[in-house]
Amino acid sequence: MDCRLPIVDGYEATRRLRQLPQGRDLPIIALTANALQGDRERCIEAGMNDYLAKPFKRNELQEILQRWLPAQASATGE
């Protein structure tokens, strides 16, 4: 989830998704250029599962995806 979306930011978009029945268990990962103290906590409070600040390394993204999407990762052999 991009935290700096126009009109409805990622925080509000996450809150709205969490209100939907199919959005309750949906893994939502914050992807943001914000790397200030407290940003991670703000994302988690909004309902996101995890946080990744830009710039990031490929292996960091892979680790987060494997953490939250283990069934899909193992099905593709990664």
N, CA, C and O of each residue as an XYZ file, in Angstrom:
312
protein
N       0.839     -1.167      0.000
C       0.000      0.000      0.000
C       0.887      1.234      0.000
O       1.726      1.408      0.884
N       0.701      2.068     -0.974
C       1.417      3.337     -1.023
C       0.763      4.276     -0.017
O      -0.440      4.527     -0.090
N       1.529      4.781      0.895
C       0.964      5.635      1.953
C       0.583      7.019      1.450
O      -0.238      7.697      2.068
N       1.158      7.438      0.357
C       0.902      8.785     -0.152
C       0.076      8.757     -1.437
O       0.482      9.323     -2.451
N      -1.042      8.120     -1.394
C      -1.956      8.110     -2.536
C      -2.697      9.437     -2.605
O      -2.946     10.056     -1.570
N      -3.056      9.886     -3.811
C      -3.850     11.115     -3.897
C      -5.298     10.861     -3.460
O      -5.771      9.725     -3.515
N      -5.969     11.867     -3.047
C      -7.364     11.873     -2.607
C      -7.543     11.089     -1.306
O      -7.806     11.689     -0.264
N      -7.406      9.771     -1.346
C      -7.490      8.939     -0.142
C      -6.107      8.336      0.069
O      -5.645      7.542     -0.750
N      -5.443      8.709      1.165
C      -4.096      8.185      1.380
C      -4.145      6.710      1.774
O      -5.216      6.164      2.039
N      -2.999      6.087      1.807
C      -2.905      4.661      2.101
C      -3.418      4.277      3.474
O      -3.903      3.162      3.669
N      -3.315      5.182      4.417
C      -3.804      4.903      5.769
C      -5.324      4.762      5.763
O      -5.879      3.815      6.320
N      -5.986      5.732      5.119
C      -7.446      5.691      5.052
C      -7.916      4.541      4.158
O      -8.914      3.890      4.466
N      -7.210      4.287      3.058
C      -7.571      3.171      2.178
C      -7.497      1.853      2.947
O      -8.355      0.986      2.778
N      -6.479      1.702      3.786
C      -6.346      0.487      4.594
C      -7.493      0.367      5.585
O      -8.072     -0.709      5.738
N      -7.823      1.453      6.251
C      -8.944      1.424      7.206
C     -10.235      0.995      6.510
O     -11.011      0.206      7.049
N     -10.451      1.518      5.320
C     -11.663      1.166      4.573
C     -11.655     -0.293      4.133
O     -12.683     -0.966      4.198
N     -10.502     -0.784      3.685
C     -10.393     -2.188      3.297
C     -10.673     -3.107      4.473
O     -11.337     -4.132      4.319
N     -10.175     -2.749      5.638
C     -10.368     -3.576      6.835
C     -11.836     -3.663      7.253
O     -12.218     -4.598      7.956
N     -12.658     -2.712      6.837
C     -14.077     -2.738      7.162
C     -14.861     -3.703      6.281
O     -15.978     -4.089      6.624
N     -14.287     -4.092      5.157
C     -14.940     -5.032      4.245
C     -14.709     -6.463      4.713
O     -13.626     -6.775      5.206
N     -15.701     -7.341      4.570
C     -15.513     -8.731      5.002
C     -14.292     -9.395      4.346
O     -13.542    -10.099      5.023
N     -14.088     -9.184      3.064
C     -12.961     -9.811      2.369
C     -11.642     -9.086      2.631
O     -10.586     -9.578      2.231
N     -11.679     -7.926      3.295
C     -10.466     -7.169      3.574
C      -9.889     -7.404      4.945
O      -8.803     -6.913      5.252
N     -10.590     -8.141      5.771
C     -10.128     -8.340      7.152
C      -8.826     -9.129      7.234
O      -7.962     -8.818      8.054
N      -8.683    -10.143      6.392
C      -7.492    -11.000      6.438
C      -6.516    -10.728      5.299
O      -5.530    -11.448      5.145
N      -6.777     -9.714      4.513
C      -5.926     -9.368      3.383
C      -4.594     -8.806      3.875
O      -4.589     -7.821      4.614
N      -3.462     -9.404      3.487
C      -2.177     -8.828      3.898
C      -1.963     -7.480      3.209
O      -2.032     -7.382      1.984
N      -1.706     -6.458      3.997
C      -1.438     -5.125      3.454
C      -0.069     -4.695      3.958
O       0.172     -4.605      5.162
N       0.819     -4.431      3.009
C       2.185     -4.036      3.326
C       2.362     -2.572      2.930
O       2.112     -2.199      1.784
N       2.789     -1.750      3.875
C       3.066     -0.347      3.583
C       4.335     -0.256      2.756
O       5.348     -0.878      3.076
N       4.267      0.521      1.696
C       5.439      0.786      0.869
C       5.529      2.297      0.751
O       4.687      2.927      0.111
N       6.535      2.871      1.360
C       6.579      4.325      1.457
C       7.998      4.863      1.461
O       8.941      4.176      1.854
N       8.130      6.084      1.025
C       9.408      6.780      1.095
C       9.600      7.370      2.478
O      10.693      7.828      2.811
N       8.569      7.366      3.273
C       8.682      7.861      4.650
C       9.533      6.905      5.460
O       9.270      5.702      5.490
N      10.532      7.426      6.102
C      11.380      6.586      6.952
C      11.646      7.302      8.264
O      12.709      7.157      8.866
N      10.674      8.067      8.688
C      10.817      8.806      9.930
C      10.372      7.955     11.111
O       9.582      7.022     10.967
N      10.891      8.294     12.262
C      10.503      7.574     13.462
C       8.991      7.720     13.655
O       8.451      8.823     13.578
N       8.328      6.616     13.901
C       6.890      6.618     14.105
C       6.083      6.255     12.875
O       4.894      5.958     12.994
N       6.693      6.268     11.686
C       5.954      5.933     10.462
C       5.501      4.483     10.466
O       4.367      4.185     10.092
N       6.365      3.595     10.879
C       6.003      2.175     10.934
C       4.813      1.979     11.871
O       3.862      1.274     11.534
N       4.867      2.593     13.026
C       3.785      2.466     13.996
C       2.475      3.015     13.444
O       1.412      2.435     13.664
N       2.555      4.137     12.725
C       1.353      4.735     12.124
C       0.721      3.778     11.113
O      -0.503      3.668     11.038
N       1.552      3.093     10.342
C       1.051      2.120      9.361
C       0.366      0.947     10.061
O      -0.714      0.518      9.654
N       0.994      0.437     11.105
C       0.431     -0.690     11.841
C      -0.884     -0.280     12.504
O      -1.849     -1.044     12.492
N      -0.926      0.918     13.080
C      -2.150      1.413     13.710
C      -3.292      1.562     12.701
O      -4.460      1.403     13.057
N      -2.957      1.868     11.445
C      -3.971      2.009     10.408
C      -4.506      0.656      9.949
O      -5.518      0.588      9.250
N      -3.819     -0.431     10.347
C      -4.284     -1.763      9.983
C      -3.407     -2.507      9.004
O      -3.746     -3.611      8.577
N      -2.281     -1.915      8.643
C      -1.358     -2.596      7.737
C      -0.615     -3.673      8.522
O      -0.407     -3.547      9.729
N      -0.221     -4.730      7.820
C       0.465     -5.841      8.470
C       1.960     -5.626      8.637
O       2.563     -6.121      9.589
N       2.553     -4.891      7.715
C       4.007     -4.734      7.736
C       4.361     -3.446      7.024
O       3.483     -2.747      6.518
N       5.653     -3.128      6.984
C       6.138     -1.837      6.516
C       7.457     -2.026      5.791
O       8.336     -2.747      6.263
N       7.593     -1.376      4.639
C       8.838     -1.420      3.885
C       9.107     -0.019      3.357
O       8.301      0.537      2.610
N      10.247      0.551      3.749
C      10.603      1.899      3.326
C      11.436      1.862      2.051
O      12.270      0.974      1.872
N      11.207      2.823      1.175
C      12.005      2.977     -0.038
C      13.253      3.775      0.303
O      13.203      4.606      1.211
N      14.345      3.565     -0.368
C      14.587      2.460     -1.283
C      14.776      1.166     -0.499
O      15.260      1.175      0.632
N      14.391      0.075     -1.109
C      14.534     -1.222     -0.455
C      15.279     -2.170     -1.384
O      15.384     -1.935     -2.587
N      15.784     -3.228     -0.809
C      16.493     -4.244     -1.581
C      15.522     -5.364     -1.938
O      14.555     -5.619     -1.219
N      15.788     -6.010     -3.030
C      14.915     -7.081     -3.498
C      14.699     -8.152     -2.428
O      13.579     -8.627     -2.240
N      15.767     -8.531     -1.732
C      15.629     -9.583     -0.720
C      14.743     -9.138      0.442
O      14.081     -9.973      1.059
N      14.715     -7.835      0.756
C      13.817     -7.328      1.804
C      12.360     -7.504      1.386
O      11.523     -7.917      2.189
N      12.062     -7.192      0.133
C      10.718     -7.375     -0.382
C      10.345     -8.853     -0.397
O       9.232     -9.217     -0.017
N      11.265     -9.700     -0.831
C      10.993    -11.138     -0.860
C      10.708    -11.688      0.531
O       9.808    -12.511      0.699
N      11.460    -11.245      1.521
C      11.246    -11.713      2.896
C       9.859    -11.329      3.406
O       9.176    -12.139      4.033
N       9.454    -10.112      3.140
C       8.131     -9.666      3.589
C       7.034    -10.435      2.867
O       6.063    -10.863      3.491
N       7.178    -10.612      1.572
C       6.164    -11.359      0.818
C       6.072    -12.800      1.303
O       4.973    -13.344      1.419
N       7.197    -13.416      1.584
C       7.182    -14.791      2.087
C       6.564    -14.876      3.474
O       5.933    -15.875      3.819
N       6.745    -13.832      4.266
C       6.161    -13.805      5.611
C       4.634    -13.751      5.552
O       3.956    -14.410      6.340
N       4.097    -12.969      4.620
C       2.657    -12.742      4.587
C       1.928    -13.560      3.530
O       0.703    -13.676      3.572
N       2.663    -14.123      2.589
C       2.061    -14.936      1.527
C       2.764    -16.285      1.424
O       3.172    -16.668      0.328
N       2.920    -17.014      2.518
C       3.710    -18.252      2.479
C       3.139    -19.309      1.546
O       3.905    -20.025      0.900
N       1.832    -19.429      1.455
C       1.240    -20.463      0.607
C       1.518    -20.169     -0.866
O       1.832    -21.081     -1.630
N       1.406    -18.922     -1.263
C       1.664    -18.561     -2.663
C       3.140    -18.714     -3.004
O       3.474    -19.168     -4.098
N       4.030    -18.341     -2.084
C       5.462    -18.446     -2.345
C       5.893    -19.895     -2.498
O       6.696    -20.218     -3.373
N       5.362    -20.772     -1.648
C       5.759    -22.176     -1.739
C       5.127    -22.846     -2.950
O       5.691    -23.807     -3.472
N       3.978    -22.374     -3.412
C       3.323    -22.953     -4.588
C       4.088    -22.636     -5.860
O       4.030    -23.394     -6.828
N       4.818    -21.500     -5.863
C       5.580    -21.130     -7.055
C       7.001    -21.633     -6.989
O       7.766    -21.445     -7.934
N       7.376    -22.277     -5.881
C       8.714    -22.833     -5.751
C       9.762    -21.843     -5.329
O      10.954    -22.126     -5.443
N       9.350    -20.668     -4.834
C      10.330    -19.661     -4.407
C      10.688    -19.845     -2.961
O      11.499    -19.089     -2.426
